[in-house]
Amino acid sequence: MLTQTKSYDILCDHARRLGDVKLADLIHDAVRARNLVFVSDDLEVDMARQHIDAAAFDALLGLAEDAKIAEKRDAMFAGDAINKSENRPVVHAALRSPATRTTARYQKMVDFAERTRDAGSYDDIINIGIGGSDLGPAMVAMALAPFASGARVHYVSNVDPSHLHDVLAGCAAPRSLVIVTSKTFTTAETMRNASLAKSWLDAGGGDSNKQMVAVTAAEDNAADWGIDLAQIFDFEAGVGGRYSLWSAVGLPVILAIGADHFASFLDGGASMDTHFKTAPMASNIPVLLGLLRIWNRNFLGHPTHGIMPYDQRLARVPAWAQQLEMESNGKSVSRDGIALDYATAPVIW
C-alpha cells in the first residue's frame, strides 16, 4: 500500500518543502519547464503547471518502482488475470490492437455498420444504454462529429421515460434503428427503455424484429430477450463497461462515422498503448499522469480535480472521466479487501 512504500516518507518531506514554494516561481524555471513536457506521436503533454520540482518528481518515480508499476503493466498486456475479484484478465487494451480488426467479432460489427450506412434505410439511430454503455460512445460521437454522415445518432440513458420520449418524438418508427447496449443485458434502466422502444417501433409501423440490435457480453440473454442472433454484437466479459467504448459498444459511433474513421480512432488508442508499454517510466505519459494524480491527492491534499474542455466537442469528456476514474479507483479497500489508510482518487468535476 502507498503508506508502506519506502518512497512515502520522502514524498511527504517534499510536499512539506514545496508548501512554501509558489507555483509561479516554479513556472519561471525554464529548464524545469522544458523537462516537464512529454511527447508521444502528435500528442504533447505539458506538466510544468504541476506543483512539483525535479527532486519530488524523481521521488514519484521511486514510488512507481516501489509499487511495481512496470510489472503490473506487463501483466495486463500479457493477459494475466489481474482482475482479482472476477479472476480474469482485462482486455480493453487488446481491442485497440490492429490484430483485433481481423477477428470475426470485429468484422461482423463492421460489415453490419457499412451495410446499414450504404443502404440508407434509417434516418435515426437510437442507442439505449447507461454508464459506460452510454457515456463512452456518446463522448466519442460528439468529439468526432465532423466525420459523421448519414443517419442521426441519439443516446438515451435515463430511466425517466421522458428522455426516450423526447428523442422518439423526432423520429419515425419505420426509419429508425434501435441499439440496446448492456454488458449483462439485465440492467434494469436499459431494459426498461428497450421495452418501451420495442413497443414504439411495432406500434408506429416499424418491425422490432428487424430494427433492434444488441451489444452485449451476454449473447444468450440478448437472444432470450428476443434479439436475432445475427443482430447481436458481443464483446468479451473481460472488457469492463467503463472501458468498453473500443468494443462493439462503439457500434453507434461506427454507424455515424464509418469503419475507416473508427479504425483511425482505434489506431490512436493503440499508439498510446504502445507508448505506455514501451516508454521508460521517466517519460511515460500515462504513468506520469497517474503519479501526479497521487501526488496531488495524497501529498498535496487536493481532494478534487477539474476537467475543463475548451473544445466544445469534448464537452462530454468530464462525465465519462467521472465514471471511469471514481468508479474504478474510488475504493476504500485494496484489491485484496484490506481497508486503506489513504485516498484512492479525487472527486472529478
Secondary structure, 3 states (H helix, E strand, C coil): CHHHCCHHHHHHHHHHHHCCCCHHHHHCCHHHHHHCEEEECCEEEECCCCCCCHHHHHHHHHHHHHCCHHHHHHHHHCCCCCECCCCECCCHHHHCCHHHHHCHHHHHHHHHHHHHHHHCCCCEEEEECCCHHHHHHHHHHHHCHHHCCCCEEEEECCCCHHHHHHHHCCCCHHHEEEEEECCCCCCHHHHHHHHHHHHHHHHCCCCHHHHEEEEECCHHHHHHHCCCHHHEEECCCCCCHHHHHHCHHHHHHHHHHCHHHHHHHHHHHHHHHHHHHHCCHHHCHHHHHHHHHHHHHHHCCCCEECCCCCCHHHCCHHHHHHHHHHHHHCCCECCCCCECCCCCCCEEC
